[in-house]
Amino acid sequence: MTKRQLRVLSFVENFWKTHKHSPSYREISETEEIALSHTYAVVLALSRKGFLHAEKGRARAIYPIPVWREMRHETDLPKTT
């Protein structure tokens, strides 16, 4: 994991703990001072590595894996790949 990926993962996890919902890509981009397009790439990389779950086409749908698993279990959401 790169330093930037670690910072973004930490930001998403802390945002969840504080606000109880996902940050937007723009909030991540502004906080980490990286281009919005690079934010998408970092979140995608973290998703592929199994640290985040990001739902395509939905606003504020970036979840740390433990949160996503808990939400899926509590609401009986269908499994996604």
Secondary structure, DSSP 4 states (H G I P E B T S, - for coil): --HHHHHHHHHHHHHHHHHSSPPPHHHHHHHHT--HHHHHHHHHHHHHTTSEEE-TT-TT-EEEHHHHHHHHHHHTPPP--
